[in-house]
Amino acid sequence: MLRLIRSKIYLALSLVSLIVITGVLGYRFIAEFSWTEALYMTIITVSTVGFREVRPLSAEEQLFTVVLITASIFIFAFAISVVTEYILSRNSLQTLKRKKVKQQIDRMDKHVIVCGFGRNGAQAAARLEAYKQPFVVIEKDRDVIEKFEEEILFVEGDANEDEILLAAGVEKARYLIVTLPDDAANLFVVLSARQLNKDLFIISRASQITSQKKMQLAGADKVIMPDKIGGDHMASLVVLPDLITFMDKLSMEGEHTTNLEEVQIEDFTDQLNCNTLRELDLRKKTGCTIIGYVKPDGTYIINPEADMPLEPKSKVIVLGRPDQICKLNQMFHIGDG
């Protein structure tokens, strides 16, 4: 709809330009005015302001003026109606979009909120989308929102404001990723979000080492320093190039790459009668390999023994190609509901 109205605006501007050019040329060659006088006469005529003519007009010149005034009235009326329609339609469309976004967020539960859609925020959103995790992005830059709003759910505003966090569903959210470029702003968001949701798992970006402890004291569960990670990664490529390249491939997406996945034990025990990793036998059933086990108390066990008992509320970390991970998810309906 807005595209159609924009085309009407271009038409209205073309008609206004045409009537001005016609007036200037008419007064220049019919009334033999100078170019400046012709422009002056055209402007006071089409705008109907009622200033004095440059000199008294002949009958032929008066007839041309009447035609010019009549045409300009219809053209300017059309232009005003088009601009008014555009403004009203744009406001209505924005209202409808905000209402639709609110309805989508109201239906969300245990979703992820990403604060800021800069480089880090965009990367986080892309990864969440790849893993089909429901998320909403808080962003205050209108240009950024208009560029990506067809693919991503946005809440427009400043993440430092409680009203905006509430509009993004912070009270029902499970995770909050704070990626604003300023550490002070990130710290304030962490403080606000922690007050609004005590159970929220907060991951915050930090630029300075001194900010890391402050973020944790404010309520952040994890603090990530992208610059430090980048430097460590580059140095590791010198010391352990093949190992780091292999680890990079684990996070890449594609038909022939590998993926890591974490799975709740309840997803298996609800459908299988198994008490140990051996009885689970994921390698045979799906092709995935269990490389880690997370106990209910959060203890991580790398390369667990086959006879390790499965405890409620624990997790297994599995390694497999995307097709194997997909088979795992389909076989045990992981992620459903």
C-alpha positions as CSV (number, residue, x, y, z in Angstrom):
1,M,0.0,0.0,0.0
2,L,2.8,2.4,0.9
3,R,4.5,1.6,-2.4
4,L,1.4,2.6,-4.3
5,I,1.1,5.9,-2.4
6,R,4.8,6.6,-3.0
7,S,4.2,6.3,-6.7
8,K,1.3,8.8,-6.4
9,I,3.7,11.2,-4.6
10,Y,6.2,10.9,-7.5
11,L,3.3,11.6,-9.9
12,A,2.2,14.6,-7.9
13,L,5.7,16.1,-7.7
14,S,6.1,15.6,-11.5
15,L,2.8,17.4,-12.1
16,V,3.8,20.3,-9.8
17,S,7.1,20.6,-11.6
18,L,5.3,20.5,-15.0
19,I,2.9,23.2,-14.1
20,V,5.7,25.5,-12.9
21,I,7.8,24.9,-16.0
22,T,4.7,25.5,-18.2
23,G,4.0,28.8,-16.4
24,V,7.6,30.0,-16.7
25,L,7.7,29.1,-20.4
26,G,4.3,30.6,-21.0
27,Y,5.0,34.0,-19.4
28,R,8.5,34.1,-21.0
29,F,7.3,33.5,-24.6
30,I,3.6,34.6,-24.6
31,A,4.0,37.7,-22.4
32,E,7.6,38.2,-23.3
33,F,8.7,38.6,-19.6
34,S,12.2,38.1,-18.5
35,W,13.1,34.7,-17.0
36,T,13.0,36.2,-13.5
37,E,9.7,37.9,-14.1
38,A,8.2,34.8,-15.7
39,L,9.2,32.7,-12.6
40,Y,7.8,35.4,-10.3
41,M,4.5,35.5,-12.2
42,T,4.3,31.7,-12.2
43,I,4.8,31.4,-8.4
44,I,2.3,34.1,-7.4
45,T,-0.2,32.6,-9.9
46,V,0.0,28.9,-8.9
47,S,0.1,29.8,-5.2
48,T,-2.8,32.2,-5.6
49,V,-1.2,34.6,-3.0
50,G,-2.6,37.7,-4.8
51,F,0.5,39.9,-5.3
52,R,0.7,42.5,-8.1
53,E,1.5,41.5,-11.6
54,V,4.7,42.6,-13.2
55,R,2.6,44.7,-15.6
56,P,-1.0,44.7,-16.8
57,L,-1.8,41.6,-18.9
58,S,-3.3,41.5,-22.3
59,A,-6.4,39.4,-23.0
60,E,-4.3,36.5,-24.3
61,E,-2.0,36.6,-21.3
62,Q,-5.0,36.8,-18.9
63,L,-6.5,33.7,-20.6
64,F,-3.2,31.8,-20.1
65,T,-3.2,32.9,-16.4
66,V,-6.8,31.6,-15.9
67,V,-5.8,28.2,-17.4
68,L,-2.6,28.1,-15.3
69,I,-4.6,28.9,-12.1
70,T,-7.3,26.3,-12.8
71,A,-4.7,23.6,-13.6
72,S,-2.6,24.4,-10.5
73,I,-5.6,24.3,-8.2
74,F,-6.4,20.7,-9.3
75,I,-2.7,19.6,-9.2
76,F,-2.0,21.1,-5.8
77,A,-5.2,19.6,-4.4
78,F,-4.1,16.2,-5.7
79,A,-0.6,16.6,-4.2
80,I,-2.0,17.6,-0.8
81,S,-4.4,14.7,-0.8
82,V,-1.6,12.2,-1.7
83,V,0.7,13.6,1.0
84,T,-2.1,13.4,3.6
85,E,-2.9,9.9,2.6
86,Y,0.7,8.9,2.9
87,I,1.1,10.3,6.4
88,L,-2.2,8.8,7.6
89,S,-1.4,5.4,6.0
90,R,2.1,5.4,7.4
91,N,0.9,6.1,10.9
92,S,-1.9,3.4,10.6
93,L,0.6,0.9,9.3
94,Q,3.1,1.6,12.1
95,T,0.2,1.2,14.6
96,L,-0.8,-2.1,13.0
97,K,2.8,-3.4,13.0
98,R,3.3,-2.5,16.7
99,K,0.0,-4.2,17.6
100,K,1.1,-7.3,15.6
101,V,4.5,-7.4,17.4
102,K,2.8,-7.0,20.8
103,Q,0.5,-10.0,20.0
104,Q,3.5,-12.1,18.9
105,I,5.4,-11.3,22.1
106,D,2.4,-11.9,24.3
107,R,2.3,-15.5,22.9
108,M,6.0,-16.0,23.6
109,D,7.3,-17.9,26.6
110,K,10.8,-18.7,27.7
111,H,12.1,-16.8,24.7
112,V,15.4,-14.9,24.2
113,I,15.7,-11.1,24.3
114,V,18.6,-9.5,22.4
115,C,19.4,-5.9,23.3
116,G,21.1,-4.1,20.4
117,F,21.4,-5.1,16.8
118,G,25.0,-4.1,16.1
119,R,27.6,-6.6,15.0
120,N,27.4,-8.8,18.1
121,G,23.6,-8.6,18.3
122,A,23.2,-9.5,14.6
123,Q,25.5,-12.5,15.0
124,A,23.5,-13.7,18.1
125,A,20.2,-13.2,16.3
126,A,21.5,-15.2,13.2
127,R,22.6,-18.1,15.4
128,L,19.3,-18.1,17.4
129,E,17.4,-18.1,14.1
130,A,19.6,-21.0,12.8
131,Y,18.7,-23.0,15.9
132,K,15.0,-22.0,15.6
133,Q,15.0,-20.3,19.1
134,P,12.2,-17.8,19.6
135,F,13.7,-14.3,20.2
136,V,13.0,-10.6,20.0
137,V,15.4,-7.8,19.4
138,I,15.3,-4.4,21.2
139,E,16.7,-1.7,18.9
140,K,16.3,2.1,18.9
141,D,17.7,2.8,15.4
142,R,14.6,3.2,13.2
143,D,16.7,2.7,10.0
144,V,18.0,-0.7,11.2
145,I,14.5,-1.8,12.2
146,E,13.1,-0.9,8.8
147,K,15.8,-2.8,7.1
148,F,15.3,-6.1,8.9
149,E,11.8,-6.0,10.3
150,E,10.5,-8.4,7.6
151,E,12.7,-11.1,9.0
152,I,13.2,-10.3,12.7
153,L,10.8,-9.4,15.5
154,F,11.8,-5.9,16.9
155,V,10.8,-3.8,19.8
156,E,11.7,-0.2,19.1
157,G,13.2,1.7,22.0
158,D,16.0,2.0,24.5
159,A,16.8,-1.2,26.4
160,N,17.7,0.9,29.4
161,E,14.0,1.7,29.9
162,D,12.0,-0.8,32.0
163,E,8.9,-0.2,29.8
164,I,10.8,-1.4,26.7
165,L,12.1,-4.5,28.5
166,L,8.6,-5.3,29.7
167,A,7.3,-4.7,26.1
168,A,9.9,-7.4,25.0
169,G,8.4,-9.8,27.5
170,V,11.3,-9.8,30.0
171,E,9.1,-11.2,32.7
172,K,8.4,-14.4,30.7
173,A,11.8,-14.6,28.9
174,R,14.4,-17.2,29.7
175,Y,17.5,-15.5,28.4
176,L,18.7,-12.0,27.9
177,I,21.7,-11.2,25.6
178,V,23.0,-7.6,26.1
179,T,25.2,-6.5,23.2
180,L,25.2,-2.7,23.5
181,P,28.5,-1.0,22.6
182,D,28.8,0.9,25.9
183,D,29.7,-1.0,29.1
184,A,27.8,1.5,31.3
185,A,24.6,1.0,29.2
186,N,25.0,-2.8,29.4
187,L,25.5,-2.6,33.2
188,F,22.3,-0.6,33.5
189,V,20.3,-3.0,31.4
190,V,21.6,-6.0,33.4
191,L,20.5,-4.2,36.7
192,S,17.1,-3.4,35.3
193,A,16.4,-6.9,33.8
194,R,17.5,-8.6,37.0
195,Q,15.0,-6.6,39.0
196,L,12.2,-7.4,36.6
197,N,13.0,-11.2,36.4
198,K,15.0,-12.9,39.1
199,D,15.2,-16.2,37.1
200,L,16.4,-14.6,33.9
201,F,19.7,-16.0,32.6
202,I,21.7,-12.9,31.5
203,I,24.6,-12.9,29.1
204,S,26.3,-9.5,28.7
205,R,28.9,-8.1,26.5
206,A,31.8,-6.1,28.0
207,S,34.6,-4.2,26.4
208,Q,36.8,-3.5,29.5
209,I,38.2,-6.1,31.9
210,T,37.3,-3.9,34.8
211,S,33.6,-4.1,33.7
212,Q,33.5,-7.9,33.9
213,K,33.2,-8.1,37.7
214,K,30.7,-5.2,37.9
215,M,28.5,-7.0,35.4
216,Q,28.5,-10.1,37.5
217,L,27.7,-8.1,40.7
218,A,24.9,-6.5,38.9
219,G,23.3,-9.8,38.0
220,A,24.9,-11.1,34.8
221,D,25.3,-14.9,34.7
222,K,27.9,-14.8,31.9
223,V,30.1,-11.9,30.7
224,I,31.6,-12.1,27.3
225,M,34.5,-10.0,26.0
226,P,34.5,-10.2,22.2
227,D,37.8,-8.4,21.8
228,K,39.5,-10.8,24.2
229,I,38.0,-13.9,22.5
230,G,39.1,-12.6,19.2
231,G,42.7,-12.2,20.3
232,D,42.8,-15.6,22.0
233,H,41.4,-17.2,18.9
234,M,44.0,-15.6,16.6
235,A,46.8,-16.7,19.0
236,S,45.4,-20.2,19.2
237,L,45.5,-20.4,15.4
238,V,49.2,-20.0,15.7
239,V,49.7,-22.5,18.6
240,L,47.1,-25.1,17.7
241,P,46.0,-24.4,14.1
242,D,44.4,-27.7,13.2
243,L,42.5,-28.1,16.5
244,I,41.1,-24.5,16.3
245,T,40.1,-25.0,12.7
246,F,38.3,-28.2,13.7
247,M,36.5,-26.4,16.5
248,D,35.5,-23.7,14.1
249,K,33.9,-26.3,11.8
250,L,31.8,-27.5,14.7
251,S,30.0,-24.1,14.7
252,M,29.7,-23.8,11.0
253,E,26.4,-24.5,9.2
254,G,26.1,-26.7,6.1
255,E,25.3,-30.1,4.8
256,H,28.7,-31.6,5.4
257,T,29.7,-29.9,8.6
258,T,29.4,-31.1,12.2
259,N,27.3,-29.8,15.0
260,L,27.1,-30.0,18.8
261,E,23.8,-30.3,20.6
262,E,22.8,-30.6,24.2
263,V,19.8,-32.7,25.1
264,Q,17.8,-33.1,28.3
265,I,17.8,-36.7,29.7
266,E,14.0,-36.4,30.1
267,D,13.7,-36.2,26.3
268,F,15.1,-39.8,26.1
269,T,13.7,-41.4,29.3
270,D,10.1,-40.4,28.4
271,Q,10.3,-42.5,25.3
272,L,12.9,-45.2,26.1
273,N,13.6,-47.5,29.1
274,C,17.2,-46.8,29.6
275,N,19.3,-46.2,32.8
276,T,22.8,-45.8,31.4
277,L,24.5,-44.2,28.4
278,R,25.2,-47.7,27.0
279,E,21.5,-48.5,27.0
280,L,20.8,-45.2,25.3
281,D,23.0,-46.2,22.4
282,L,22.6,-43.0,20.4
283,R,25.5,-43.9,18.1
284,K,23.7,-46.9,16.7
285,K,20.2,-45.2,16.6
286,T,21.2,-41.8,15.2
287,G,24.9,-41.7,14.4
288,C,25.5,-39.1,17.0
289,T,28.3,-39.5,19.5
290,I,28.0,-38.6,23.2
291,I,31.1,-36.5,24.1
292,G,29.9,-34.9,27.4
293,Y,27.6,-35.3,30.3
294,V,26.2,-32.6,32.6
295,K,25.1,-33.6,36.0
296,P,22.0,-32.0,37.7
297,D,24.4,-30.0,39.9
298,G,26.1,-28.5,36.8
299,T,29.3,-30.8,36.9
300,Y,30.7,-31.4,33.4
301,I,32.1,-34.8,32.5
302,I,34.1,-35.0,29.3
303,N,33.9,-38.3,27.4
304,P,31.8,-40.1,30.0
305,E,31.9,-43.8,30.5
306,A,29.3,-46.0,28.8
307,D,28.1,-47.4,32.2
308,M,27.4,-43.9,33.6
309,P,23.9,-43.8,35.1
310,L,21.4,-41.3,33.7
311,E,20.1,-38.9,36.3
312,P,16.9,-36.8,36.1
313,K,17.5,-33.2,35.1
314,S,20.9,-34.0,33.6
315,K,22.0,-33.4,30.0
316,V,24.2,-35.1,27.4
317,I,26.3,-33.3,24.8
318,V,26.3,-35.0,21.5
319,L,28.4,-34.5,18.3
320,G,27.1,-35.2,14.9
321,R,26.5,-33.9,11.3
322,P,23.4,-31.8,10.7
323,D,21.6,-34.8,9.2
324,Q,22.4,-36.9,12.3
325,I,21.3,-34.1,14.6
326,C,18.1,-33.8,12.6
327,K,17.5,-37.6,12.9
328,L,18.1,-37.4,16.6
329,N,15.5,-34.6,17.0
330,Q,13.0,-36.3,14.8
331,M,13.4,-39.7,16.5
332,F,12.9,-38.4,20.0
333,H,10.8,-35.4,19.1
334,I,13.3,-33.1,20.9
335,G,12.2,-29.5,21.1
336,D,8.5,-30.3,20.5
337,G,6.2,-28.1,22.6
